[in-house]
Amino acid sequence: MPLVSVVISTYKRTQLLRQTLDSVLAQTFTDFEIIVVDDGTPGKENELLCQEFPQLTYFKIENSGGPSRPRNFGINKATGKYIAILDDDDLWLPQKLEKQVALLERNPEFGIVHTPCTVIDSKGVETGDTIGKPRDVLLKHGDVSMKMIGRWTLMTSSVLFRKSLLTQVGFFNETMPQAGEDMHFWTRCSFYTKFYYYPEPLVLYREHQGISKQFKEKYFELPWHLHEILKGLLKEGHITAVQYSLLRNNIIRMQLKELSEKRGETIKRLFAFNPFWFLNFENGKIFLRNLFKRIN
């Protein structure tokens, strides 16, 4: 069995997928399998491409409209000790797996290793930006359970994690909108394992113009789904009432960012989270600031 399973979900990006696969096969670490799950791309273009790579197993499922189902399908087929999720338009630098596998092998108390990413444009040209790099490394390293929710997420293509973690965390959420499902998954992971933050970018993250605007409407629902995580953790005794209250405020502040676009819906959601949300000084300050932006 391979040590690492690389799971790639894809849909209608054959040429970009070829570049992504080439970046995996250029790895200095070679003990891996590649599982490509095609989310119902019309025609056989992806299948024919994947037939060129004997190290690869290709599956095609009925279109689900998002990455969660194909990712889960691929993870279920994976046989490796470690899982790497790679988006079909991102690229790995050659030592990505070698460096991350070594870190997890040496540090069994960590279930996840992740890195920042170098941003490239739709043509593959570096923009000069780096994404996922914190001001303070400790924000994203170690026990991040009280630092993450509602604030930041992991760059999915940068992550390597232990497959055994899934027995506690479960899989990607297939019922929520196609926006933030990765944040939902990594947030859940933060309550069950330590994160190892490796500060060197090992991934080229492809930024597509207009994609964030396309999904903005669906992101409105993300705080609600994150709050459901908190309620479950509180019910299970995994967090205390004090911790729940602190983390809930993070989610409230995340929801407040939508005030300028959806004032009525946002306010209704805030009271659903906590009828007394406005008594928190920081919450009130953010509310007034965002309300003022809307008025002006």
Secondary structure in CASP SS format (residue, H / E / C, confidence):
PFRMAT SS
TARGET T0000
AUTHOR 0000-0000-0000
METHOD secondary structure of the structure
MODEL  1
M C 1.00
P C 1.00
L C 1.00
V E 1.00
S E 1.00
V E 1.00
V E 1.00
I E 1.00
S E 1.00
T E 1.00
Y C 1.00
K C 1.00
R C 1.00
T H 1.00
Q H 1.00
L H 1.00
L H 1.00
R H 1.00
Q H 1.00
T H 1.00
L H 1.00
D H 1.00
S H 1.00
V H 1.00
L H 1.00
A C 1.00
Q C 1.00
T C 1.00
F C 1.00
T C 1.00
D C 1.00
F E 1.00
E E 1.00
I E 1.00
I E 1.00
V E 1.00
V E 1.00
D E 1.00
D C 1.00
G C 1.00
T C 1.00
P C 1.00
G C 1.00
K C 1.00
E H 1.00
N H 1.00
E H 1.00
L H 1.00
L H 1.00
C H 1.00
Q C 1.00
E C 1.00
F C 1.00
P C 1.00
Q C 1.00
L E 1.00
T E 1.00
Y E 1.00
F E 1.00
K E 1.00
I C 1.00
E C 1.00
N C 1.00
S C 1.00
G C 1.00
G C 1.00
P C 1.00
S H 1.00
R H 1.00
P H 1.00
R H 1.00
N H 1.00
F H 1.00
G H 1.00
I H 1.00
N H 1.00
K H 1.00
A C 1.00
T C 1.00
G C 1.00
K C 1.00
Y E 1.00
I E 1.00
A E 1.00
I E 1.00
L E 1.00
D E 1.00
D C 1.00
D C 1.00
D C 1.00
L E 1.00
W E 1.00
L C 1.00
P C 1.00
Q C 1.00
K H 1.00
L H 1.00
E H 1.00
K H 1.00
Q H 1.00
V H 1.00
A H 1.00
L H 1.00
L H 1.00
E H 1.00
R H 1.00
N C 1.00
P C 1.00
E C 1.00
F E 1.00
G E 1.00
I E 1.00
V E 1.00
H E 1.00
T C 1.00
P C 1.00
C E 1.00
T E 1.00
V E 1.00
I E 1.00
D C 1.00
S C 1.00
K C 1.00
G C 1.00
V C 1.00
E E 1.00
T E 1.00
G E 1.00
D E 1.00
T E 1.00
I E 1.00
G C 1.00
K C 1.00
P C 1.00
R C 1.00
D C 1.00
V H 1.00
L H 1.00
L H 1.00
K H 1.00
H C 1.00
G E 1.00
D C 1.00
V C 1.00
S C 1.00
M C 1.00
K C 1.00
M C 1.00
I C 1.00
G C 1.00
R C 1.00
W C 1.00
T C 1.00
L C 1.00
M C 1.00
T H 1.00
S H 1.00
S H 1.00
V C 1.00
L E 1.00
F E 1.00
R E 1.00
K H 1.00
S H 1.00
L H 1.00
L H 1.00
T H 1.00
Q H 1.00
V H 1.00
G C 1.00
F C 1.00
F C 1.00
N C 1.00
E C 1.00
T C 1.00
M C 1.00
P C 1.00
Q C 1.00
A C 1.00
G C 1.00
E H 1.00
D H 1.00
M H 1.00
H H 1.00
F H 1.00
W H 1.00
T H 1.00
R H 1.00
C H 1.00
S H 1.00
F C 1.00
Y C 1.00
T C 1.00
K E 1.00
F E 1.00
Y E 1.00
Y E 1.00
Y C 1.00
P C 1.00
E C 1.00
P C 1.00
L C 1.00
V E 1.00
L E 1.00
Y E 1.00
R E 1.00
E C 1.00
H C 1.00
Q C 1.00
G C 1.00
I H 1.00
S H 1.00
K H 1.00
Q H 1.00
F H 1.00
K H 1.00
E H 1.00
K H 1.00
Y H 1.00
F C 1.00
E C 1.00
L H 1.00
P H 1.00
W H 1.00
H H 1.00
L H 1.00
H H 1.00
E H 1.00
I H 1.00
L H 1.00
K H 1.00
G H 1.00
L H 1.00
L H 1.00
K H 1.00
E C 1.00
G C 1.00
H C 1.00
I C 1.00
T C 1.00
A H 1.00
V H 1.00
Q H 1.00
Y H 1.00
S H 1.00
L H 1.00
L H 1.00
R H 1.00
N H 1.00
N H 1.00
I H 1.00
I H 1.00
R H 1.00
M H 1.00
Q H 1.00
L H 1.00
K C 1.00
E C 1.00
L C 1.00
S C 1.00
E C 1.00
K C 1.00
R H 1.00
G H 1.00
E H 1.00
T H 1.00
I H 1.00
K H 1.00
R H 1.00
L H 1.00
F H 1.00
A H 1.00
F H 1.00
N C 1.00
P C 1.00
F C 1.00
W H 1.00
F H 1.00
L H 1.00
N C 1.00
F H 1.00
E H 1.00
N H 1.00
G H 1.00
K H 1.00
I H 1.00
F H 1.00
L H 1.00
R H 1.00
N H 1.00
L H 1.00
F H 1.00
K H 1.00
R H 1.00
I H 1.00
N C 1.00
END
